[in-house]
Amino acid sequence: MMALSIKEWYHMISNATIADVLLDRLIHNYHRIELGGESMRKRIKG
């Protein structure tokens, strides 16, 4: 699965208006959670 940053959407979609509409629908009610540190999966396996 590939994740695109918001800036990359405008490069992928040549029409800025359409990119705005799509992003508005996708991120209207989203919550962004950024995690840091080592993965717990790596700790358990290691």
N, CA, C and O atoms as a Tripos MOL2 file, in Angstrom:
@<TRIPOS>MOLECULE
protein
  184   183    46     0     0
PROTEIN
NO_CHARGES

@<TRIPOS>ATOM
      1 N           0.8430   -1.1840    0.0000 N.3       1 MET1
      2 CA          0.0000    0.0000    0.0000 C.3       1 MET1
      3 C           0.8810    1.2370    0.0000 C.2       1 MET1
      4 O           1.8300    1.3320    0.7770 O.2       1 MET1
      5 N           0.5700    2.1670   -0.8570 N.am      2 MET2
      6 CA          1.3610    3.3790   -0.9640 C.3       2 MET2
      7 C           0.5900    4.5510   -0.3760 C.2       2 MET2
      8 O          -0.5720    4.7680   -0.7210 O.2       2 MET2
      9 N           1.2210    5.2970    0.4970 N.am      3 ALA3
     10 CA          0.5940    6.4690    1.0890 C.3       3 ALA3
     11 C           1.1610    7.7230    0.4340 C.2       3 ALA3
     12 O           2.3730    7.8430    0.2570 O.2       3 ALA3
     13 N           0.2960    8.6410    0.0800 N.am      4 LEU4
     14 CA          0.7190    9.8940   -0.5290 C.3       4 LEU4
     15 C           0.5100   11.0370    0.4460 C.2       4 LEU4
     16 O          -0.4970   11.0850    1.1530 O.2       4 LEU4
     17 N           1.4550   11.9500    0.4810 N.am      5 SER5
     18 CA          1.2530   13.1550    1.2770 C.3       5 SER5
     19 C           0.2690   14.0540    0.5330 C.2       5 SER5
     20 O           0.0080   13.8550   -0.6530 O.2       5 SER5
     21 N          -0.2640   15.0240    1.2250 N.am      6 ILE6
     22 CA         -1.2470   15.9150    0.6060 C.3       6 ILE6
     23 C          -0.6290   16.6480   -0.5790 C.2       6 ILE6
     24 O          -1.2930   16.8260   -1.6000 O.2       6 ILE6
     25 N           0.6180   17.0750   -0.4670 N.am      7 LYS7
     26 CA          1.2860   17.7730   -1.5710 C.3       7 LYS7
     27 C           1.4070   16.8950   -2.8080 C.2       7 LYS7
     28 O           1.3140   17.3860   -3.9330 O.2       7 LYS7
     29 N           1.6120   15.6010   -2.6020 N.am      8 GLU8
     30 CA          1.7700   14.6810   -3.7290 C.3       8 GLU8
     31 C           0.4800   14.4860   -4.5230 C.2       8 GLU8
     32 O           0.5310   14.1510   -5.7060 O.2       8 GLU8
     33 N          -0.6690   14.6900   -3.8930 N.am      9 TRP9
     34 CA         -1.9380   14.5670   -4.6050 C.3       9 TRP9
     35 C          -2.0090   15.5610   -5.7500 C.2       9 TRP9
     36 O          -2.5120   15.2380   -6.8270 O.2       9 TRP9
     37 N          -1.5070   16.7750   -5.5250 N.am     10 TYR10
     38 CA         -1.5590   17.8010   -6.5580 C.3      10 TYR10
     39 C          -0.6420   17.4580   -7.7330 C.2      10 TYR10
     40 O          -0.9100   17.8610   -8.8650 O.2      10 TYR10
     41 N           0.4280   16.7210   -7.4730 N.am     11 HIS11
     42 CA          1.2960   16.2770   -8.5610 C.3      11 HIS11
     43 C           0.6640   15.1130   -9.3180 C.2      11 HIS11
     44 O           0.8350   15.0020  -10.5310 O.2      11 HIS11
     45 N          -0.0580   14.2530   -8.6250 N.am     12 MET12
     46 CA         -0.6970   13.0950   -9.2470 C.3      12 MET12
     47 C          -1.9220   13.4960  -10.0780 C.2      12 MET12
     48 O          -2.1910   12.9050  -11.1240 O.2      12 MET12
     49 N          -2.6600   14.5050   -9.6040 N.am     13 ILE13
     50 CA         -3.8760   14.9540  -10.2870 C.3      13 ILE13
     51 C          -3.5670   16.3280  -10.8750 C.2      13 ILE13
     52 O          -3.3250   17.2840  -10.1380 O.2      13 ILE13
     53 N          -3.5770   16.4230  -12.1730 N.am     14 SER14
     54 CA         -3.1490   17.6580  -12.8310 C.3      14 SER14
     55 C          -4.1110   18.8270  -12.6180 C.2      14 SER14
     56 O          -3.6970   19.9820  -12.7170 O.2      14 SER14
     57 N          -5.3670   18.5550  -12.3300 N.am     15 ASN15
     58 CA         -6.3520   19.6100  -12.1100 C.3      15 ASN15
     59 C          -6.4430   19.9000  -10.6150 C.2      15 ASN15
     60 O          -6.9000   19.0560   -9.8440 O.2      15 ASN15
     61 N          -6.0070   21.0940  -10.2040 N.am     16 ALA16
     62 CA         -5.9630   21.4560   -8.7830 C.3      16 ALA16
     63 C          -7.3540   21.4840   -8.1450 C.2      16 ALA16
     64 O          -7.5070   21.1390   -6.9730 O.2      16 ALA16
     65 N          -8.3620   21.8910   -8.9110 N.am     17 THR17
     66 CA         -9.7250   21.9440   -8.3750 C.3      17 THR17
     67 C         -10.2210   20.5450   -8.0230 C.2      17 THR17
     68 O         -10.8220   20.3440   -6.9670 O.2      17 THR17
     69 N          -9.9750   19.5960   -8.8920 N.am     18 ILE18
     70 CA        -10.4020   18.2150   -8.6290 C.3      18 ILE18
     71 C          -9.6240   17.6440   -7.4510 C.2      18 ILE18
     72 O         -10.1910   16.9340   -6.6210 O.2      18 ILE18
     73 N          -8.3360   17.9470   -7.3710 N.am     19 ALA19
     74 CA         -7.5380   17.4890   -6.2300 C.3      19 ALA19
     75 C          -8.0890   18.0670   -4.9320 C.2      19 ALA19
     76 O          -8.1610   17.3580   -3.9280 O.2      19 ALA19
     77 N          -8.4780   19.3370   -4.9320 N.am     20 ASP20
     78 CA         -9.0760   19.9610   -3.7440 C.3      20 ASP20
     79 C         -10.3560   19.2580   -3.3250 C.2      20 ASP20
     80 O         -10.5670   18.9990   -2.1410 O.2      20 ASP20
     81 N         -11.2060   18.9500   -4.2910 N.am     21 VAL21
     82 CA        -12.4850   18.2870   -3.9960 C.3      21 VAL21
     83 C         -12.2420   16.8960   -3.4080 C.2      21 VAL21
     84 O         -12.8600   16.5250   -2.4100 O.2      21 VAL21
     85 N         -11.3470   16.1340   -4.0230 N.am     22 LEU22
     86 CA        -11.0540   14.7850   -3.5260 C.3      22 LEU22
     87 C         -10.4720   14.8290   -2.1170 C.2      22 LEU22
     88 O         -10.8990   14.0730   -1.2440 O.2      22 LEU22
     89 N          -9.5090   15.7040   -1.8950 N.am     23 LEU23
     90 CA         -8.9010   15.8070   -0.5680 C.3      23 LEU23
     91 C          -9.9110   16.2640    0.4780 C.2      23 LEU23
     92 O          -9.9020   15.7810    1.6100 O.2      23 LEU23
     93 N         -10.7760   17.1920    0.0970 N.am     24 ASP24
     94 CA        -11.8070   17.6580    1.0320 C.3      24 ASP24
     95 C         -12.6940   16.5090    1.4800 C.2      24 ASP24
     96 O         -13.0270   16.4080    2.6610 O.2      24 ASP24
     97 N         -13.0810   15.6390    0.5480 N.am     25 ARG25
     98 CA        -13.9430   14.5010    0.8930 C.3      25 ARG25
     99 C         -13.2050   13.4570    1.7220 C.2      25 ARG25
    100 O         -13.7900   12.8410    2.6140 O.2      25 ARG25
    101 N         -11.9340   13.2590    1.4340 N.am     26 LEU26
    102 CA        -11.1700   12.2190    2.1220 C.3      26 LEU26
    103 C         -10.7380   12.6120    3.5290 C.2      26 LEU26
    104 O         -10.7590   11.7780    4.4340 O.2      26 LEU26
    105 N         -10.3510   13.8620    3.7240 N.am     27 ILE27
    106 CA         -9.7720   14.2500    5.0130 C.3      27 ILE27
    107 C         -10.6870   15.1230    5.8600 C.2      27 ILE27
    108 O         -10.2480   15.6930    6.8590 O.2      27 ILE27
    109 N         -11.9490   15.2320    5.4740 N.am     28 HIS28
    110 CA        -12.8860   16.0970    6.1990 C.3      28 HIS28
    111 C         -12.9900   15.7390    7.6840 C.2      28 HIS28
    112 O         -12.9400   16.6280    8.5340 O.2      28 HIS28
    113 N         -13.1330   14.4750    7.9990 N.am     29 ASN29
    114 CA        -13.3170   14.0550    9.3990 C.3      29 ASN29
    115 C         -12.2330   13.0930    9.8720 C.2      29 ASN29
    116 O         -12.4920   12.2410   10.7220 O.2      29 ASN29
    117 N         -11.0430   13.2170    9.3430 N.am     30 TYR30
    118 CA        -10.0070   12.2590    9.7180 C.3      30 TYR30
    119 C          -9.2150   12.7420   10.9280 C.2      30 TYR30
    120 O          -9.2000   13.9320   11.2430 O.2      30 TYR30
    121 N          -8.5740   11.8220   11.5830 N.am     31 HIS31
    122 CA         -7.6820   12.1150   12.7030 C.3      31 HIS31
    123 C          -6.3070   11.5830   12.3330 C.2      31 HIS31
    124 O          -6.1680   10.4270   11.9330 O.2      31 HIS31
    125 N          -5.3030   12.4220   12.4650 N.am     32 ARG32
    126 CA         -3.9490   12.0130   12.1190 C.3      32 ARG32
    127 C          -3.1990   11.6570   13.3960 C.2      32 ARG32
    128 O          -3.1280   12.4470   14.3380 O.2      32 ARG32
    129 N          -2.6460   10.4610   13.4030 N.am     33 ILE33
    130 CA         -1.8890    9.9960   14.5520 C.3      33 ILE33
    131 C          -0.4840    9.6570   14.0770 C.2      33 ILE33
    132 O          -0.3020    8.7890   13.2240 O.2      33 ILE33
    133 N           0.4990   10.3430   14.6290 N.am     34 GLU34
    134 CA          1.8800   10.0720   14.2700 C.3      34 GLU34
    135 C           2.5570    9.3710   15.4370 C.2      34 GLU34
    136 O           2.5620    9.8650   16.5640 O.2      34 GLU34
    137 N           3.1200    8.2210   15.1440 N.am     35 LEU35
    138 CA          3.7840    7.4300   16.1620 C.3      35 LEU35
    139 C           5.2880    7.4710   15.9290 C.2      35 LEU35
    140 O           5.7530    7.5410   14.7910 O.2      35 LEU35
    141 N           6.0220    7.4280   17.0000 N.am     36 GLY36
    142 CA          7.4750    7.4210   16.8800 C.3      36 GLY36
    143 C           8.0570    6.2610   17.6550 C.2      36 GLY36
    144 O           7.3640    5.5970   18.4250 O.2      36 GLY36
    145 N           9.3360    6.0260   17.4420 N.am     37 GLY37
    146 CA          9.9880    4.9590   18.1620 C.3      37 GLY37
    147 C          10.0070    3.6560   17.3940 C.2      37 GLY37
    148 O           9.4930    3.5610   16.2800 O.2      37 GLY37
    149 N          10.6040    2.6650   18.0040 N.am     38 GLU38
    150 CA         10.7450    1.3590   17.3740 C.3      38 GLU38
    151 C           9.4180    0.6040   17.3900 C.2      38 GLU38
    152 O           8.6110    0.7580   18.3060 O.2      38 GLU38
    153 N           9.2130   -0.2040   16.3700 N.am     39 SER39
    154 CA          7.9990   -0.9970   16.2520 C.3      39 SER39
    155 C           7.9630   -2.0670   17.3410 C.2      39 SER39
    156 O           8.9780   -2.7030   17.6240 O.2      39 SER39
    157 N           6.8030   -2.2620   17.9450 N.am     40 MET40
    158 CA          6.6350   -3.3120   18.9500 C.3      40 MET40
    159 C           6.7770   -4.6940   18.3070 C.2      40 MET40
    160 O           7.2010   -5.6410   18.9700 O.2      40 MET40
    161 N           6.4270   -4.8170   17.0340 N.am     41 ARG41
    162 CA          6.5890   -6.1010   16.3340 C.3      41 ARG41
    163 C           8.0540   -6.5020   16.2800 C.2      41 ARG41
    164 O           8.3840   -7.6760   16.4510 O.2      41 ARG41
    165 N           8.9180   -5.5550   16.0480 N.am     42 LYS42
    166 CA         10.3570   -5.8510   16.0160 C.3      42 LYS42
    167 C          10.8570   -6.2840   17.3870 C.2      42 LYS42
    168 O          11.6840   -7.1890   17.4950 O.2      42 LYS42
    169 N          10.3600   -5.6410   18.4270 N.am     43 ARG43
    170 CA         10.7790   -5.9860   19.7870 C.3      43 ARG43
    171 C          10.3530   -7.4050   20.1640 C.2      43 ARG43
    172 O          11.1190   -8.1470   20.7780 O.2      43 ARG43
    173 N           9.1300   -7.7760   19.7920 N.am     44 ILE44
    174 CA          8.6000   -9.0950   20.1340 C.3      44 ILE44
    175 C           9.3500  -10.1910   19.3890 C.2      44 ILE44
    176 O           9.6830  -11.2200   19.9790 O.2      44 ILE44
    177 N           9.6230   -9.9860   18.0880 N.am     45 LYS45
    178 CA         10.3200  -10.9740   17.2680 C.3      45 LYS45
    179 C          11.7830  -11.1220   17.6950 C.2      45 LYS45
    180 O          12.3340  -12.2230   17.6900 O.2      45 LYS45
    181 N          12.4010   -9.9960   18.0660 N.am     46 GLY46
    182 CA         13.8530   -9.9750   18.3060 C.3      46 GLY46
    183 C          14.2560  -10.6270   19.5470 C.2      46 GLY46
    184 O          15.4450  -10.6760   19.8610 O.2      46 GLY46
@<TRIPOS>BOND
     1     1     2 1
     2     2     3 1
     3     3     4 2
     4     3     5 am
     5     5     6 1
     6     6     7 1
     7     7     8 2
     8     7     9 am
     9     9    10 1
    10    10    11 1
    11    11    12 2
    12    11    13 am
    13    13    14 1
    14    14    15 1
    15    15    16 2
    16    15    17 am
    17    17    18 1
    18    18    19 1
    19    19    20 2
    20    19    21 am
    21    21    22 1
    22    22    23 1
    23    23    24 2
    24    23    25 am
    25    25    26 1
    26    26    27 1
    27    27    28 2
    28    27    29 am
    29    29    30 1
    30    30    31 1
    31    31    32 2
    32    31    33 am
    33    33    34 1
    34    34    35 1
    35    35    36 2
    36    35    37 am
    37    37    38 1
    38    38    39 1
    39    39    40 2
    40    39    41 am
    41    41    42 1
    42    42    43 1
    43    43    44 2
    44    43    45 am
    45    45    46 1
    46    46    47 1
    47    47    48 2
    48    47    49 am
    49    49    50 1
    50    50    51 1
    51    51    52 2
    52    51    53 am
    53    53    54 1
    54    54    55 1
    55    55    56 2
    56    55    57 am
    57    57    58 1
    58    58    59 1
    59    59    60 2
    60    59    61 am
    61    61    62 1
    62    62    63 1
    63    63    64 2
    64    63    65 am
    65    65    66 1
    66    66    67 1
    67    67    68 2
    68    67    69 am
    69    69    70 1
    70    70    71 1
    71    71    72 2
    72    71    73 am
    73    73    74 1
    74    74    75 1
    75    75    76 2
    76    75    77 am
    77    77    78 1
    78    78    79 1
    79    79    80 2
    80    79    81 am
    81    81    82 1
    82    82    83 1
    83    83    84 2
    84    83    85 am
    85    85    86 1
    86    86    87 1
    87    87    88 2
    88    87    89 am
    89    89    90 1
    90    90    91 1
    91    91    92 2
    92    91    93 am
    93    93    94 1
    94    94    95 1
    95    95    96 2
    96    95    97 am
    97    97    98 1
    98    98    99 1
    99    99   100 2
   100    99   101 am
   101   101   102 1
   102   102   103 1
   103   103   104 2
   104   103   105 am
   105   105   106 1
   106   106   107 1
   107   107   108 2
   108   107   109 am
   109   109   110 1
   110   110   111 1
   111   111   112 2
   112   111   113 am
   113   113   114 1
   114   114   115 1
   115   115   116 2
   116   115   117 am
   117   117   118 1
   118   118   119 1
   119   119   120 2
   120   119   121 am
   121   121   122 1
   122   122   123 1
   123   123   124 2
   124   123   125 am
   125   125   126 1
   126   126   127 1
   127   127   128 2
   128   127   129 am
   129   129   130 1
   130   130   131 1
   131   131   132 2
   132   131   133 am
   133   133   134 1
   134   134   135 1
   135   135   136 2
   136   135   137 am
   137   137   138 1
   138   138   139 1
   139   139   140 2
   140   139   141 am
   141   141   142 1
   142   142   143 1
   143   143   144 2
   144   143   145 am
   145   145   146 1
   146   146   147 1
   147   147   148 2
   148   147   149 am
   149   149   150 1
   150   150   151 1
   151   151   152 2
   152   151   153 am
   153   153   154 1
   154   154   155 1
   155   155   156 2
   156   155   157 am
   157   157   158 1
   158   158   159 1
   159   159   160 2
   160   159   161 am
   161   161   162 1
   162   162   163 1
   163   163   164 2
   164   163   165 am
   165   165   166 1
   166   166   167 1
   167   167   168 2
   168   167   169 am
   169   169   170 1
   170   170   171 1
   171   171   172 2
   172   171   173 am
   173   173   174 1
   174   174   175 1
   175   175   176 2
   176   175   177 am
   177   177   178 1
   178   178   179 1
   179   179   180 2
   180   179   181 am
   181   181   182 1
   182   182   183 1
   183   183   184 2
@<TRIPOS>SUBSTRUCTURE
     1 MET1         2 RESIDUE 1 A MET
     2 MET2         6 RESIDUE 1 A MET
     3 ALA3        10 RESIDUE 1 A ALA
     4 LEU4        14 RESIDUE 1 A LEU
     5 SER5        18 RESIDUE 1 A SER
     6 ILE6        22 RESIDUE 1 A ILE
     7 LYS7        26 RESIDUE 1 A LYS
     8 GLU8        30 RESIDUE 1 A GLU
     9 TRP9        34 RESIDUE 1 A TRP
    10 TYR10       38 RESIDUE 1 A TYR
    11 HIS11       42 RESIDUE 1 A HIS
    12 MET12       46 RESIDUE 1 A MET
    13 ILE13       50 RESIDUE 1 A ILE
    14 SER14       54 RESIDUE 1 A SER
    15 ASN15       58 RESIDUE 1 A ASN
    16 ALA16       62 RESIDUE 1 A ALA
    17 THR17       66 RESIDUE 1 A THR
    18 ILE18       70 RESIDUE 1 A ILE
    19 ALA19       74 RESIDUE 1 A ALA
    20 ASP20       78 RESIDUE 1 A ASP
    21 VAL21       82 RESIDUE 1 A VAL
    22 LEU22       86 RESIDUE 1 A LEU
    23 LEU23       90 RESIDUE 1 A LEU
    24 ASP24       94 RESIDUE 1 A ASP
    25 ARG25       98 RESIDUE 1 A ARG
    26 LEU26      102 RESIDUE 1 A LEU
    27 ILE27      106 RESIDUE 1 A ILE
    28 HIS28      110 RESIDUE 1 A HIS
    29 ASN29      114 RESIDUE 1 A ASN
    30 TYR30      118 RESIDUE 1 A TYR
    31 HIS31      122 RESIDUE 1 A HIS
    32 ARG32      126 RESIDUE 1 A ARG
    33 ILE33      130 RESIDUE 1 A ILE
    34 GLU34      134 RESIDUE 1 A GLU
    35 LEU35      138 RESIDUE 1 A LEU
    36 GLY36      142 RESIDUE 1 A GLY
    37 GLY37      146 RESIDUE 1 A GLY
    38 GLU38      150 RESIDUE 1 A GLU
    39 SER39      154 RESIDUE 1 A SER
    40 MET40      158 RESIDUE 1 A MET
    41 ARG41      162 RESIDUE 1 A ARG
    42 LYS42      166 RESIDUE 1 A LYS
    43 ARG43      170 RESIDUE 1 A ARG
    44 ILE44      174 RESIDUE 1 A ILE
    45 LYS45      178 RESIDUE 1 A LYS
    46 GLY46      182 RESIDUE 1 A GLY
